[in-house]
Amino acid sequence: MEIKLCGVGGQGMGLAGRLLGQAAMLAGLHACETTAYGVESRGGLSNADVIISPEPILFPEIRRPDIILLMAEKGLKSNLRGAHDQTLILFDPGTVHEAIDGPGRKIAC
């Protein structure tokens, strides 16, 4: 399972990614988590990518996300890269106002 968490600094994307990875490992699965964020302490782009698998993970980059969580519009287009028809796209309608184009099942939460 490939999970992409997207937001801005201060929303806890990095912490959420670490918690997902640790929970997966406690459940006996393999997990890989990477974070990327801007130089701003608050308000800059912040992403966490988590891969969870019953098999060892040989490549730590998400190519076809199964789940995308969007908590901010910043970097919206780039965060949708690799989405496919079965991708579950969860978004906060209070912070994501731009239309989410492309494949995937979109759910406001």
Secondary structure, 3 states (H helix, E strand, C coil): CEEEEEEECCCCHHHHHHHHHHHHHHCCCEEEEEEEECCCCCCCEEEEEEEEECCCCCCCCCCCCCEEEECCCCCHHHHCCCCCCCCEEEECCCCCCCCCCCCCEEEEC
